[in-house]
């Protein structure tokens, strides 16, 4: 291959490596969102239903609320996914392998040194495992619904988007736009 081809291949592989590093970093990012729902249940019944649902999913009360009109915060522990840790390690191994191939072709006198990059791939899984194991908060507030709708109560939830989706799937809630 001609040197311009090798240098452009090195540039593209370097860009892919940067993208891989940002992808691994993003795997541990918090994905917090806020959602508004309405329900046909009374505010006290909805409060009990949501609190029971979250406590059955291993969330524990952080701040004790005396009534359903206050914001209630629950805390749970997020366990890392073994599948995702192995997947990220494999993805990093493929990325480092590609970089090592390009570098060993471009700089053949240091060929053996570049294959050591493959030893960095378990760091991706370790990084994910340590950063994703953390406490997670979810808070909600139940209030009477507006007079404009036929719903009896309104629910505002702030937490991880997967937990909000699970809450909406398991409880009779209607999302507000």
C-alpha positions in Angstrom: 0.0 0.0 0.0 1.1 3.5 -0.6 1.9 5.8 2.4 -1.0 8.2 1.8 -3.4 5.2 2.0 -1.8 4.1 5.3 -1.9 7.6 6.8 -5.6 8.1 5.9 -6.4 4.7 7.3 -4.6 5.6 10.5 -6.6 8.8 10.7 -9.9 7.0 10.3 -8.9 4.3 12.8 -7.9 7.0 15.3 -11.3 8.7 14.9 -13.0 5.3 15.4 -11.0 4.8 18.5 -12.0 8.1 19.9 -15.6 7.3 19.1 -15.2 3.9 20.9 -13.8 5.7 24.0 -16.8 8.1 24.1 -19.2 5.2 23.6 -17.7 3.4 26.6 -17.9 6.5 28.7 -21.5 7.1 27.7 -22.5 3.6 28.9 -22.3 4.8 32.5 -24.2 8.0 32.0 -27.3 8.8 34.0 -30.4 9.0 31.9 -32.7 11.0 34.1 -36.0 12.4 32.8 -39.2 13.9 34.2 -42.6 12.7 33.2 -46.2 13.8 33.9 -49.1 11.3 34.1 -52.7 11.3 34.9 -54.7 8.6 36.5 -58.3 7.7 37.3 -57.3 6.7 40.8 -57.8 9.1 43.7 -54.6 10.9 44.9 -54.2 8.7 48.0 -54.8 5.5 46.1 -52.3 6.5 43.4 -49.8 7.5 46.0 -50.0 4.1 47.6 -49.9 2.3 44.3 -46.8 4.1 43.0 -45.0 3.8 46.4 -45.8 0.1 46.6 -44.6 -0.5 43.0 -41.3 1.3 43.5 -40.7 -0.5 46.9 -41.3 -3.8 45.2 -38.5 -2.9 42.8 -36.0 -2.6 45.7 -36.3 1.1 46.2 -36.3 2.3 49.7 -37.8 5.5 51.1 -35.1 8.3 51.4 -37.2 11.2 52.7 -40.3 10.4 54.7 -43.4 12.2 53.4 -46.4 12.7 55.7 -48.9 13.1 52.9 -49.4 12.2 49.3 -49.1 15.9 48.3 -45.4 16.0 49.1 -42.5 14.9 46.9 -41.3 11.5 47.9 -37.8 10.4 47.1 -36.8 6.7 47.0 -33.3 5.3 46.5 -32.3 2.0 44.9 -29.0 0.5 43.9 -28.3 0.0 40.3 -26.4 -3.3 39.5 -24.2 -3.4 36.5 -25.0 -5.7 33.7 -22.5 -8.6 33.2 -23.6 -8.9 29.5 -22.8 -5.2 28.9 -19.4 -5.4 30.7 -18.5 -8.4 28.5 -19.9 -6.7 25.4 -17.9 -3.5 26.0 -14.7 -5.5 26.7 -15.2 -7.3 23.3 -15.9 -4.1 21.5 -12.8 -2.5 23.0 -10.7 -5.6 22.0 -11.9 -5.2 18.4 -11.2 -1.5 18.4 -7.7 -2.0 19.9 -7.0 -4.8 17.4 -7.9 -2.6 14.5 -5.6 0.2 15.8 -2.8 -2.3 16.4 -3.1 -3.7 12.9 -2.9 -0.2 11.3 0.0 0.9 13.6 2.0 -2.3 13.1 1.6 -1.9 9.3 2.6 1.7 9.4 5.5 1.3 11.9 6.7 -2.3 11.3 9.8 -1.9 13.4 7.7 -1.6 16.6 5.2 -4.2 15.6 5.3 -6.2 18.9 4.7 -3.1 21.0 1.3 -2.3 19.4 -0.1 -5.8 20.1 0.1 -4.8 23.7 -2.8 -2.5 23.1 -5.1 -5.5 23.3 -4.3 -5.8 27.0 -6.2 -2.5 27.5 -9.6 -4.0 26.5 -10.5 -5.4 29.9 -10.2 -1.9 31.3 -13.4 -1.0 29.3 -15.4 -3.7 31.2 -13.9 -2.7 34.5 -14.6 1.0 33.9 -18.3 0.2 33.1 -18.6 -2.2 36.1 -17.2 0.4 38.6 -19.0 3.4 37.3 -22.5 1.9 36.7 -22.8 0.4 40.2 -24.3 3.3 42.0 -27.3 4.4 44.0 -30.1 5.8 42.0 -32.9 8.2 43.1 -36.5 8.4 41.8 -38.9 11.0 43.1 -42.6 11.4 42.6 -45.4 13.7 43.6 -49.1 13.0 43.4 -51.7 15.9 43.3 -55.3 16.3 42.3 -55.8 16.7 38.6 -56.8 19.9 36.9 -60.4 20.6 36.3 -60.0 20.4 32.5 -59.6 16.7 32.4 -61.7 13.7 33.5 -58.7 12.3 35.5 -58.8 12.3 39.3 -55.1 12.7 40.0 -51.8 13.8 38.5 -48.4 12.2 38.9 -45.0 13.8 38.3 -42.0 11.4 38.3 -38.3 12.2 38.0 -35.9 9.3 37.6 -34.1 7.0 35.3 -36.0 6.7 32.0 -36.1 2.9 32.2 -37.8 3.0 35.6 -40.3 5.6 34.3 -41.1 3.3 31.3 -41.6 0.3 33.7 -43.8 2.4 35.9 -46.0 3.4 33.0 -46.1 -0.2 31.6 -47.3 -1.7 34.9 -49.6 0.9 36.2 -52.8 2.4 34.6 -51.2 5.8 33.8 -51.8 8.2 30.9 -48.9 10.3 29.8 -49.4 14.0 29.5 -47.8 15.8 26.6 
